[in-house]
């Protein structure tokens, strides 16, 4: 994205001090748009308000890392407390001052199948619908731990990721062939299971020897 002259701010939730939302709805009913909690999220609000695209990048946990979930919950302060029915669902929207027009998901998973991303994809899609912005492309890399043992494929995938970021900024969308290449299987499912099992057993054996 930077190679396409976009201004990118990279935030690591694990390095930010973001408290969990208390659920008091102070930012909706007492002082709309103002979170009662004072922490690093205040600077995040400023960055998001002036951004065109929000990219949620995460490994798949069960389903999300706690720090990222805290940030997502605290997005409520950027949402105008006026509800409406959109396609049979209760929805809100960002305040007009928030420039975000698109949300994109980038996710990795240690497990083999793309289906392991379904819950995370659903969450990201629901966030976009709740704030009334476009849900863009999903960039997914399954069995990402296997990249270390497939260096040639790794180089191709990283190169394609760079091209995808460039394309996103210049064309507003990533072509399906690039998304497919980024997500392509590196090995048959049976080989993946064997490799993961062998790795676990080697660790177990090593611990016994110690």
C-alpha positions in Angstrom: 0.0 0.0 0.0 2.9 2.4 0.7 4.4 1.5 -2.7 1.1 2.9 -4.1 1.8 6.2 -2.2 -0.8 5.5 0.5 -0.2 6.8 4.0 -0.3 3.7 6.3 -0.5 3.7 10.1 0.3 0.2 11.5 -1.0 -0.5 15.0 -0.2 -3.6 17.1 -3.0 -4.1 19.7 -0.6 -6.2 21.8 1.6 -3.0 22.3 -1.3 -0.7 23.0 -2.9 -0.2 26.4 -6.6 -0.6 25.6 -9.0 -1.4 28.5 -12.1 -3.6 27.9 -15.3 -1.7 27.3 -17.3 -1.5 30.5 -20.7 -1.6 28.6 -22.0 1.5 30.3 -22.9 3.2 27.0 -21.5 6.5 28.2 -20.4 7.2 24.6 -23.9 6.8 23.4 -26.4 8.1 26.0 -24.4 10.6 28.1 -21.7 12.1 25.9 -22.2 10.7 22.3 -18.8 10.0 20.7 -16.8 10.3 23.9 -15.4 7.2 25.5 -15.3 7.4 29.3 -12.1 5.3 29.4 -8.8 7.2 28.9 -6.1 5.1 27.5 -4.3 4.5 24.2 -7.6 4.1 22.4 -8.0 7.9 22.4 -5.1 8.2 19.9 -6.5 5.3 18.0 -9.8 7.2 17.6 -8.0 10.1 16.0 -6.2 7.8 13.5 -9.4 5.9 12.6 -11.4 9.1 12.2 -9.0 10.3 9.5 -8.6 7.0 7.7 -10.2 5.8 4.5 -9.7 2.1 5.0 -9.6 0.0 8.2 -7.7 -3.3 7.8 -8.2 -5.8 10.6 -5.2 -8.2 10.5 -5.2 -11.1 12.9 -4.3 -14.7 13.5 -7.2 -17.0 14.1 -7.7 -17.7 17.9 -11.0 -18.8 19.3 -12.0 -16.7 17.5 -9.9 -13.4 18.1 -7.0 -12.3 20.2 -8.3 -10.6 23.3 -6.4 -7.3 22.6 -8.0 -7.0 19.2 -11.4 -7.8 20.6 -11.0 -4.9 23.1 -10.3 -2.5 20.3 -13.3 -3.7 18.3 -15.6 -3.3 21.2 -14.3 0.2 21.8 -15.3 1.2 18.3 -18.7 1.9 19.7 -17.6 5.5 20.5 -17.2 6.1 16.8 -20.8 5.0 16.1 -23.7 7.4 16.0 -26.4 6.2 18.5 -29.2 6.3 15.9 -30.5 2.9 15.0 -32.2 1.8 11.8 -33.4 -1.3 10.0 -31.2 -2.4 7.1 -32.2 -5.6 5.4 -34.1 -6.8 8.5 -31.3 -6.2 10.9 -30.8 -3.5 13.5 -27.8 -1.4 12.5 -26.0 1.9 13.3 -23.3 3.8 11.4 -20.1 5.7 12.0 -20.4 9.4 12.8 -20.1 11.5 9.7 -16.7 12.8 10.8 -15.3 9.2 10.5 -13.8 8.9 7.0 -13.6 5.1 6.9 -15.5 3.7 3.9 -14.2 0.2 3.7 -13.1 -2.6 6.1 -10.8 -5.4 5.0 -9.8 -8.6 6.8 -6.3 -10.0 6.6 -6.0 -13.3 8.6 -3.6 -16.2 9.1 -4.4 -19.6 10.5 -2.2 -22.6 11.5 -4.9 -25.0 10.5 -5.1 -26.4 6.9 -8.6 -25.5 5.6 -10.1 -22.1 4.6 -13.2 -23.0 6.6 -11.3 -22.2 9.8 -11.6 -18.5 8.9 -15.4 -18.6 8.7 -16.1 -17.1 12.2 -13.5 -14.4 11.9 -14.8 -13.5 8.4 -18.4 -13.3 9.9 -17.2 -11.0 12.7 -15.4 -8.6 10.3 -18.4 -8.6 7.9 -20.8 -7.8 10.8 -18.6 -5.0 12.0 -18.7 -3.4 8.5 -22.5 -3.8 8.4 -23.0 -2.3 11.8 -21.1 0.8 11.0 -22.5 1.0 7.4 -19.4 0.7 5.4 -18.3 -1.6 2.6 -16.8 -5.0 3.6 -14.0 -5.4 1.1 -11.7 -8.3 0.3 -10.6 -11.0 2.7 -6.9 -11.9 2.4 -6.5 -15.4 4.0 -3.4 -17.6 4.5 -4.2 -21.0 5.9 -1.6 -23.4 7.4 0.7 -20.4 7.6 3.2 -22.3 9.8 4.0 -24.4 6.7 5.5 -21.4 4.9 8.8 -21.9 6.6 9.2 -25.3 5.0 8.1 -24.1 1.6 10.4 -21.1 0.9 9.7 -20.9 -2.8 5.9 -20.7 -2.2 6.6 -18.2 0.6 8.4 -15.8 -1.8 5.6 -16.0 -4.4 2.9 -15.4 -1.7 4.7 -12.4 -0.2 5.3 -10.9 -3.7 1.6 -11.4 -4.4 0.7 -9.7 -1.1 2.7 -6.7 -2.1 1.0 -6.6 -5.5 -2.4 -7.0 -3.8 -1.8 -3.9 -1.5 -0.7 -1.9 -4.5 -3.8 -3.0 -6.5 -6.1 -2.2 -3.5 -5.0 1.4 -3.4 -5.0 2.0 -7.2 -8.1 0.0 -8.2 -10.0 -0.2 -4.9 -10.2 -4.0 -5.1 -7.9 -7.0 -5.2 -8.3 -9.4 -8.2 -9.6 -12.9 -7.3 -6.6 -14.6 -8.9 -4.3 -12.9 -6.4 -6.5 -13.7 -3.4 -6.6 -17.3 -4.6 -2.8 -17.5 -4.9 -2.3 -16.1 -1.4 -4.6 -18.7 0.0 -3.4 -21.7 -2.1 -2.7 -25.1 -0.4 1.0 -25.8 0.2 0.5 -29.5 0.7 -2.2 -32.2 0.7 -4.3 -32.3 3.9 -2.9 -35.7 4.9 0.7 -34.4 4.6 -0.2 -31.4 6.8 -1.7 -33.7 9.5 1.4 -35.9 9.5 3.7 -32.9 9.6 1.8 -31.3 12.6 1.6 -34.6 14.4 5.3 -35.4 13.9 6.2 -32.0 15.2 4.0 -32.4 18.3 5.5 -35.9 19.0 9.0 -34.6 18.6 8.4 -31.9 21.2 6.7 -34.4 23.6 9.7 -36.8 23.2 12.2 -33.9 23.8 10.4 -33.0 27.0 10.5 -36.6 28.2 14.3 -36.7 27.6 14.8 -33.6 29.7 
